[in-house]
Amino acid sequence: MSLFNTLFTLSRASLLLSASLVLGACASVDPQPEPFEQAPIFPGQTLPDGSVRLDTTDARIAQLWSASEQSAGEGDEAQALEFVYQALELDPQNSLLWSRAAEIQLDNDQPAQAENFAVKSNLFANDNRGLLYRNWLIIEHARDIRGDLLGARSAKRKVQEFKF
C-alpha cells in the first residue's frame, strides 16, 4: 500500500470518527459531555494522521456524511459520492465536503474530476493548512495519474508548503 493510500485510509477512519462525533453531538440530549481521553479537537485542527476535522451544526449534513462514510466502508463509492453531493447542495461552500468528493473521485479513477473538486475545496479552505495539505496531495496524485509530470511536480511543492 502506498503512502498516499495509507494516508487516505487513516484519514477516512478519522473522518468517520469525526462525523460520528458530530452526528452524536447533534442527536445528544445529555447536557454532560463525555470526558475526553485526549485533548479536544477544534474545528479545522490538523490531526496527527494528516486528516482534518471540520464540524457542522447542521444535523442533515452530519447524517449525509455518516451515510457517505458507511457506503464507502461497504465499497459503494457511487452511493458515497451521491450522499456527499446531497450534503453539498445544503452547504456548497463546505471545503471538507469538496475534499471528500475529490478523494472519492480519485478512488474511482476520475483524476480530472478529483483535481477539480480539490481545487474547489481549496477555494473555501481559507487558512486551514491541514485541509490544504490534503487537497494538494489529491491534486498531486491526480496529476501523476494523468501523466502531467510538470503539474505533479508543481503540486508536490505545494504539498511541501503545507506539510505540517
C-alpha positions as CSV (number, residue, x, y, z in Angstrom):
1,M,0.0,0.0,0.0
2,S,1.5,3.4,-1.0
3,L,2.0,6.2,1.4
4,F,-0.8,8.1,-0.3
5,N,-3.3,5.2,0.2
6,T,-2.2,4.8,3.8
7,L,-2.7,8.5,4.4
8,F,-6.2,8.4,3.0
9,T,-7.1,5.2,4.8
10,L,-6.1,6.8,8.0
11,S,-7.9,10.0,7.0
12,R,-11.1,8.1,6.3
13,A,-11.1,6.4,9.7
14,S,-10.5,9.7,11.4
15,L,-13.1,11.5,9.3
16,L,-15.7,8.7,10.0
17,L,-14.9,9.1,13.7
18,S,-15.3,12.9,13.4
19,A,-18.6,12.6,11.6
20,S,-19.8,10.1,14.2
21,L,-18.9,12.5,16.9
22,V,-20.6,15.4,15.2
23,L,-23.7,13.3,14.5
24,G,-23.7,12.1,18.0
25,A,-23.4,15.6,19.3
26,C,-26.4,16.7,17.2
27,A,-28.6,13.9,18.4
28,S,-27.5,14.0,22.0
29,V,-29.9,15.2,24.7
30,D,-27.4,14.7,27.6
31,P,-26.1,18.1,28.6
32,Q,-23.0,16.5,30.3
33,P,-20.2,16.0,27.8
34,E,-18.3,12.7,27.7
35,P,-14.8,13.0,29.3
36,F,-12.0,13.2,26.7
37,E,-9.3,10.7,26.8
38,Q,-7.2,13.1,24.7
39,A,-7.3,16.8,24.2
40,P,-10.4,18.1,22.5
41,I,-10.2,18.7,18.7
42,F,-11.3,22.1,17.4
43,P,-12.8,22.8,14.0
44,G,-10.2,22.9,11.3
45,Q,-7.5,21.4,13.5
46,T,-5.0,19.1,11.8
47,L,-4.8,15.7,13.4
48,P,-1.6,13.7,13.7
49,D,-2.6,11.3,10.8
50,G,-3.0,14.2,8.4
51,S,-6.8,14.3,8.4
52,V,-8.8,17.3,9.4
53,R,-11.9,17.9,11.3
54,L,-14.5,20.4,10.4
55,D,-17.6,20.4,12.4
56,T,-21.1,21.2,11.3
57,T,-24.1,22.3,13.3
58,D,-26.5,21.0,10.5
59,A,-27.8,17.6,11.5
60,R,-28.7,16.8,7.9
61,I,-25.2,17.3,6.7
62,A,-23.9,15.2,9.6
63,Q,-26.3,12.4,8.7
64,L,-25.4,12.6,5.0
65,W,-21.7,12.5,5.9
66,S,-22.2,9.4,8.1
67,A,-24.2,7.7,5.4
68,S,-21.5,8.5,2.9
69,E,-18.8,7.0,5.1
70,Q,-20.9,3.9,5.7
71,S,-21.4,3.5,1.9
72,A,-17.7,3.9,1.3
73,G,-16.9,1.4,4.0
74,E,-19.2,-1.1,2.3
75,G,-17.4,-0.4,-1.0
76,D,-20.3,1.5,-2.6
77,E,-18.3,4.6,-3.7
78,A,-21.1,5.7,-6.1
79,Q,-23.6,5.9,-3.3
80,A,-21.0,7.5,-1.0
81,L,-20.4,10.2,-3.6
82,E,-24.2,10.8,-4.0
83,F,-24.5,11.4,-0.3
84,V,-21.6,13.9,-0.4
85,Y,-23.3,15.7,-3.4
86,Q,-26.6,15.9,-1.4
87,A,-24.6,17.5,1.5
88,L,-23.0,19.9,-0.9
89,E,-26.5,21.0,-2.0
90,L,-27.1,22.1,1.6
91,D,-23.7,23.7,2.1
92,P,-22.0,24.4,-1.3
93,Q,-19.1,26.2,0.4
94,N,-18.1,23.4,2.7
95,S,-14.4,22.8,1.9
96,L,-14.3,19.4,3.7
97,L,-17.2,18.0,1.6
98,W,-15.5,19.1,-1.6
99,S,-12.3,17.5,-0.4
100,R,-14.1,14.2,0.4
101,A,-15.8,14.3,-3.1
102,A,-12.3,14.7,-4.6
103,E,-11.0,11.7,-2.6
104,I,-13.9,9.5,-3.7
105,Q,-13.4,10.6,-7.4
106,L,-9.7,9.7,-7.1
107,D,-10.6,6.3,-5.7
108,N,-13.0,5.9,-8.7
109,D,-10.2,6.6,-11.2
110,Q,-11.5,10.0,-12.1
111,P,-8.4,12.1,-11.6
112,A,-9.5,15.2,-13.6
113,Q,-12.7,15.4,-11.5
114,A,-10.8,14.7,-8.3
115,E,-8.4,17.6,-9.1
116,N,-11.3,19.9,-9.9
117,F,-13.0,19.1,-6.6
118,A,-9.8,19.5,-4.6
119,V,-9.2,22.9,-6.2
120,K,-12.8,23.9,-5.3
121,S,-12.1,22.8,-1.7
122,N,-9.0,25.0,-1.6
123,L,-11.1,28.0,-2.6
124,F,-13.2,27.5,0.6
125,A,-10.4,26.2,2.9
126,N,-9.2,29.7,3.8
127,D,-6.2,29.1,6.1
128,N,-6.9,25.5,7.0
129,R,-3.4,24.2,6.4
130,G,-4.3,20.6,7.1
131,L,-7.1,20.6,4.5
132,L,-4.9,22.5,2.0
133,Y,-2.2,19.8,2.5
134,R,-4.7,17.1,2.0
135,N,-6.1,18.7,-1.2
136,W,-2.6,19.3,-2.7
137,L,-1.9,15.6,-2.1
138,I,-5.0,14.7,-4.0
139,I,-4.0,17.2,-6.8
140,E,-0.5,15.8,-7.0
141,H,-1.7,12.2,-7.2
142,A,-4.4,13.1,-9.8
143,R,-1.9,14.9,-12.0
144,D,0.5,12.0,-11.6
145,I,-2.2,9.5,-12.7
146,R,-3.0,11.7,-15.8
147,G,0.7,11.8,-16.7
148,D,1.1,15.5,-16.0
149,L,4.6,15.3,-14.6
150,L,5.2,19.1,-14.6
151,G,1.8,19.6,-12.9
152,A,2.6,16.9,-10.4
153,R,5.9,18.4,-9.6
154,S,4.3,21.8,-9.1
155,A,1.7,20.2,-6.8
156,K,4.4,18.4,-4.8
157,R,5.9,21.8,-4.0
158,K,2.5,22.9,-2.6
159,V,2.3,19.7,-0.6
160,Q,5.7,20.6,1.0
161,E,4.5,24.2,1.6
162,F,1.5,23.0,3.6
163,K,3.1,19.9,5.2
164,F,2.8,20.0,9.0
